[in-house]
Structures are given as structure tokens and as C-alpha cells.
Amino acid sequence: MVVKFFANKKGGSSKAIDYLLNERREQGTARLLKGDEQLTRDIIKDINYKQKTTVGCLSFEEQDISEELKQKLMEDFEKMLLPNMEDKYNILWVEHKDKGRLELNFVIPKIELESQKSLNPYYHKADLPRVEMWQDIQNLEHNFTNPKDPSKARVLQTNSKEIGLSKDYEQLNELLHNLVKQGQIKNRDNLIELLQNNSIEVTRTGKDYLAIKLPDSKKAKRFKGSIYDEEFTGIGEFEKISDRAIERVEQFNSRDTQTELRETKQRLEEYIRTKSIELTKKYQKGKDTNSYSNTYLDNTEHSNDIPSYERAIKKRNSITAERREVHTTGAKQNIERQQILQTGEINNDTIRTDVIERIRREREERQRDLQSAIRSLKEQQHSYSNITETISRYAEKFRNFAGEKFLNLIKKTQEVLSPKKEEIKTYKPTKRREQGQGRGY
């Protein structure tokens, strides 16, 4: 089993659900395992952020496993990926069997349901070690096919969607190996020359691979290891490469799996604890960041006989049906709550009494705040009106007072100027000015 997260350059949409539940549902090779399809669609539709979904799968080489084990793997995966985040995210699980093997696909809307903040369940560089540890533990405990097994290494690195073209490349790989065994290909340079002479392009050469492009192919495919390695300089070297590959397989199969399992569980616990604290600080401010109740981890003292990882799984499996129902309905309640705040309509059949009361109180508080704001505005308007009247009254008084003062000033000025006018009329120049001896002559 291997955990895969699919690339999503445009941010994602509900089209991921369309793909997972397309015609395969009618064909019987796809079915919904967990979650509410319409609810997940609605949540994705209402997200205002560009990044809307995280999509991936648990991919098995096995054709099928028990229903109980499917549920256990899905629950444990969620606890590992988003610890201490129960009821705060939405997830949809869809089973696929159309490829002749089992896939458990998941879609997670990228939003934390309580705070409405953006939620990214998986950062590749930061979360890959934790995810791979969980993957290794499941493969060891349940004896799933391990992708790290050297015997499962694929020489041809191609796309599973190009089945017809992949068969052509696989036939080419088989033909080249047969030619090496027959002695017709002596080394890697000889192999490259043979391909180019037959109109098969070698677009890139690496230390341990060749990128080969068939005439009808749009892109080159990578062939890795074995005869495509630069160490393939002769038949003797090819045999050494083959011997080393066999030795790696033997070492992998003879390793101490119990020690590996125990050490991996211990490291995983530390990674989950760190991730849990990080998520708690971001989305649950004010709560105890050291609390791991109802999470993947257990706060009780570690036991040498029963690892805390197993105790956590046991505890998780004992969760009641009511608790699981809360997990699936938490998102519904959040959406209905937002609708009620917008429309003012309450449906007692779909929302619990405590939620109804909380929403009603919030609505009443908003109405009281609005009425208080209106009263305050009216009081300000009345106060402004009184101030305006007072200013107008004083302005009128000032105009009357100023008018009287101005008239009195004019009268006094006239009284002062009247004797001066008489003096000007009777004025006669002096004898010196008559003779032209004054200033300016």
C-alpha cells in the first residue's frame, strides 16, 4: 500500500468528485464509503480561497480487503493527517476497483469548519516523513505489498493511464534485456546506438537511467537501473548489477521487522504530537495545546508492553456511533448556522435545540446593537440641532449689536470731522508760500 497525494495546479473544485463517482459508479467499480457527497460539494462551492481541495488515495496492490479494515485504515489515516481536528474538517472517501486492485480515494475541502480559515491538510516537504512512517507501519502490521520492496522496483517509469503505449515500452524493455542475455548488446553505449539506428530516440541519459521515446509517443519514458545504468559497461558488469539487485531483495526480506515497527511507531508519535500542537495553535487558540484527548495519541504513560500507538488505535476504535455521527454532521450544522444568520429562518427538524438557542441569542444581540446605534444617532442629530439653533441666535444678536455700534461710530466720526471742514474752508497760505519759498520750490 502506498499513500498518494495528487497534484492540483488550479486549486481544485468539485470536479474531483465528478471524476471519482463517474460512470464507474454505475459499472459497480466505484462506491461511496464515507462522507456526504452533496455536503462536500456545497462546502467546496462556498470556499472563497483559490486552493479548494486536497485529493489523494491509499493505493493497494491487493484486489480487496475487509470492510472493517477499510474503515480502520480511513479513520487512522485521518488521525495521523489531521490530529486533534475532529469535527473541524470535511472528508469524502470513495472506493475504486476498476484497475483490478483496490484504491481508497479521498477529497478534503481546504477549510477549517469552525473558524472558516484556510486549511491545508498536506504540505509535501513537512508532512511527507509522517505520512511515509504511517504507510510503513500499515504495510508491516497488515502485510500489505510494500512499494519499498526492491523486488517491486519498476524498470519502466510510465503513466498507468497510457496502458496501450506502456505495453509497447514494456515489450521494448523485454526485447533489450533478451538481446543483452544473447550477447548482441555489450554495454550501455551499444544499447543507445542500437536504439538510435532503429529510429528510437534517446532524449536524456542519466547516471542510472535512459529517457527513451518511441516514434508514436508524444513524450519520452524513463527506463531505470539494470542495463540502463552507466555501470553497464559489459556483460560482467551486467551480472554484477543483477547480483546486487538480488542482494538488496534478500536484505530487505531478512530485516528485523519487529524492531523496525517499534522504532517507526515511536518516531511517528513525535511527528503527530508536533503536528497536533501546530494545528491547535492555529485553529484552537485558548485551548490546552498539550491535550491529546480524542486524538490519535494517548496522554497516558507509555507502556513497554503496549505501544501508545496501539493504545490510541484501540481507543479510536471504541468511539461510539453517536461520536462518529457528530463527525459527519458537524459540517452540516456549520452551513445551516450560516444560512440561518443570513435568512433568519430556523428549522427545528434539522438543527439541535442548543444550536437554535445560540443562534437566536446571537441574532437578538445583533438587533439590540442595531437599535442602540440608531438611538445614538438620533441623540447626536438632536444635539447638533440644538447647537445650530444656539449659533443662529447668537449670530442674530451679534448682527444687531454690530449694526448699532457701526451707526454710532459713523455719527461720532461725522461730529469729529465737521469742525475740521470749517477750518479747511477758511484756510489761507502763509506769506512765505505766497512768495514761492516753501518746500518743493
LINURFEN-V791043 format. One record per residue. RES is the residue in one letter. PHI is phi in whole degrees, -180 to 180 (* if undefined). NEAR is the number of other C-alpha atoms within 8 Angstrom. Layout:
{{RES/PHI/NEAR} {RES/PHI/NEAR}}
//
This chain:
{{M/*/12} {V/-134/9} {V/-92/11} {K/-124/8} {F/-116/8} {F/-87/7} {A/-66/4} {N/-147/7} {K/-74/5} {K/-94/6} {G/100/9} {G/92/12} {S/-163/9} {S/-72/9} {K/-63/7} {A/-62/10} {I/-69/10} {D/-58/8} {Y/-69/7} {L/-68/11} {L/-116/12} {N/-87/8} {E/-62/6} {R/-64/11} {R/-63/10} {E/-68/8} {Q/-77/7} {G/86/7} {T/-104/11} {A/-141/15} {R/-153/10} {L/-79/10} {L/-98/8} {K/-158/7} {G/109/11} {D/-116/8} {E/-58/8} {Q/-67/6} {L/-62/9} {T/-62/13} {R/-61/10} {D/-65/8} {I/-64/9} {I/-61/13} {K/-63/8} {D/-85/6} {I/-73/8} {N/-92/4} {Y/-78/6} {K/-67/6} {Q/-82/8} {K/-111/13} {T/-141/12} {T/-115/15} {V/-126/11} {G/-166/11} {C/-160/11} {L/-100/11} {S/-104/11} {F/-115/12} {E/-82/9} {E/-67/9} {Q/-71/9} {D/-166/6} {I/-137/7} {S/-69/6} {E/-63/6} {E/-63/6} {L/-69/8} {K/-60/9} {Q/-63/8} {K/-64/9} {L/-63/8} {M/-64/8} {E/-66/8} {D/-66/10} {F/-63/9} {E/-63/9} {K/-66/11} {M/-74/12} {L/-74/9} {L/-131/11} {P/-67/14} {N/64/13} {M/-126/9} {E/-60/9} {D/67/11} {K/-112/10} {Y/-146/12} {N/-116/12} {I/-148/10} {L/-124/14} {W/-113/12} {V/-131/14} {E/-93/13} {H/-124/14} {K/-135/11} {D/-72/8} {K/-94/6} {G/83/6} {R/-148/12} {L/-92/14} {E/-134/11} {L/-109/11} {N/-90/13} {F/-134/11} {V/-128/13} {I/-123/12} {P/-62/13} {K/-86/13} {I/-153/12} {E/-85/12} {L/-69/12} {E/-81/6} {S/-88/6} {Q/64/7} {K/-81/8} {S/-66/8} {L/-130/7} {N/-108/8} {P/-68/9} {Y/-143/7} {Y/-102/8} {H/-57/6} {K/-66/6} {A/-80/6} {D/-101/9} {L/-58/9} {P/-58/8} {R/-65/11} {V/-65/11} {E/-68/9} {M/-63/11} {W/-61/11} {Q/-60/11} {D/-63/10} {I/-64/11} {Q/-64/10} {N/-66/12} {L/-73/10} {E/-70/6} {H/-108/6} {N/59/7} {F/-76/11} {T/-63/9} {N/-98/10} {P/-66/8} {K/-86/6} {D/-66/9} {P/-57/9} {S/-70/5} {K/-96/8} {A/-63/8} {R/-96/6} {V/-69/8} {L/-94/11} {Q/-97/9} {T/-136/8} {N/-97/7} {S/-67/6} {K/-74/4} {E/-95/8} {I/-64/8} {G/-61/6} {L/-69/8} {S/-62/11} {K/-62/8} {D/-63/8} {Y/-68/10} {E/-65/9} {Q/-65/8} {L/-64/8} {N/-61/9} {E/-63/8} {L/-63/8} {L/-64/10} {H/-65/9} {N/-65/8} {L/-66/10} {V/-65/11} {K/-64/7} {Q/-80/7} {G/86/8} {Q/-81/7} {I/-114/11} {K/-91/11} {N/-159/11} {R/-67/13} {D/-61/7} {N/-63/9} {L/-65/11} {I/-63/9} {E/-63/8} {L/-63/8} {L/-63/11} {Q/-67/10} {N/-68/7} {N/-108/6} {S/63/8} {I/-108/11} {E/-84/10} {V/-104/12} {T/-82/9} {R/-156/7} {T/-121/8} {G/-118/8} {K/-62/6} {D/-129/10} {Y/-154/13} {L/-131/14} {A/-98/12} {I/-117/13} {K/-126/13} {L/-74/10} {P/-57/7} {D/-92/4} {S/-96/8} {K/-79/5} {K/-129/5} {A/-77/10} {K/-114/10} {R/-94/11} {F/-108/12} {K/-119/13} {G/74/9} {S/52/10} {I/-72/9} {Y/-95/12} {D/-80/14} {E/-66/10} {E/-73/8} {F/-76/14} {T/-110/11} {G/180/8} {I/-62/11} {G/-60/6} {E/-67/10} {F/-61/13} {E/-66/8} {K/-65/8} {I/-60/11} {S/-65/9} {D/-64/8} {R/-65/8} {A/-63/9} {I/-64/8} {E/-64/8} {R/-64/9} {V/-64/11} {E/-64/8} {Q/-64/8} {F/-65/9} {N/-75/6} {S/-100/6} {R/-71/6} {D/-83/6} {T/-70/7} {Q/-67/6} {T/-64/7} {E/-60/8} {L/-64/10} {R/-64/9} {E/-67/8} {T/-66/11} {K/-63/12} {Q/-64/9} {R/-66/8} {L/-63/11} {E/-58/10} {E/-65/8} {Y/-64/9} {I/-67/13} {R/-61/9} {T/-63/8} {K/-66/10} {S/-63/12} {I/-63/10} {E/-61/8} {L/-68/13} {T/-63/12} {K/-63/9} {K/-80/7} {Y/-117/9} {Q/-132/8} {K/-63/7} {G/98/4} {K/-95/6} {D/-71/5} {T/-73/8} {N/-96/5} {S/-84/6} {Y/-122/10} {S/-68/8} {N/59/7} {T/-124/13} {Y/-66/15} {L/-95/12} {D/-121/11} {N/-80/7} {T/-66/4} {E/-63/4} {H/-64/7} {S/-112/7} {N/-72/5} {D/-84/4} {I/-122/8} {P/-59/11} {S/-62/10} {Y/-61/12} {E/-69/8} {R/-63/10} {A/-65/12} {I/-64/10} {K/-62/8} {K/-65/8} {R/-65/10} {N/-71/7} {S/-89/6} {I/-63/8} {T/-75/6} {A/-64/6} {E/-65/6} {R/-65/8} {R/-67/9} {E/-66/8} {V/-61/9} {H/-59/9} {T/-84/12} {T/-98/8} {G/-59/10} {A/-67/13} {K/-60/9} {Q/-61/9} {N/-64/10} {I/-66/8} {E/-63/9} {R/-63/10} {Q/-65/8} {Q/-65/9} {I/-65/11} {L/-62/10} {Q/-84/6} {T/-98/6} {G/81/7} {E/-99/6} {I/-124/6} {N/-113/6} {N/-67/8} {D/-78/5} {T/-112/5} {I/-126/10} {R/-68/8} {T/-61/7} {D/-64/6} {V/-67/9} {I/-60/11} {E/-63/8} {R/-64/8} {I/-68/11} {R/-63/8} {R/-63/8} {E/-63/8} {R/-68/9} {E/-64/8} {E/-63/8} {R/-64/8} {Q/-66/8} {R/-63/8} {D/-62/8} {L/-66/8} {Q/-63/8} {S/-63/8} {A/-66/8} {I/-65/8} {R/-60/8} {S/-61/8} {L/-65/8} {K/-64/8} {E/-61/8} {Q/-64/8} {Q/-61/8} {H/-63/8} {S/-64/8} {Y/-63/8} {S/-65/8} {N/-63/8} {I/-63/8} {T/-63/8} {E/-62/8} {T/-62/8} {I/-62/8} {S/-63/8} {R/-63/8} {Y/-68/8} {A/-65/8} {E/-65/8} {K/-62/8} {F/-66/8} {R/-63/8} {N/-63/8} {F/-65/8} {A/-66/8} {G/-64/8} {E/-63/8} {K/-61/8} {F/-67/8} {L/-64/8} {N/-63/8} {L/-67/8} {I/-64/8} {K/-61/8} {K/-64/8} {T/-65/8} {Q/-65/8} {E/-64/8} {V/-71/8} {L/-80/8} {S/-61/8} {P/-62/8} {K/-67/8} {K/-64/8} {E/-65/8} {E/-66/8} {I/-66/7} {K/-66/6} {T/-93/6} {Y/-72/6} {K/-131/4} {P/-69/6} {T/-76/6} {K/-64/6} {R/-65/8} {R/-69/9} {E/-62/8} {Q/-87/6} {G/76/7} {Q/-104/8} {G/-80/7} {R/-67/4} {G/102/3} {Y/-97/5}}
//
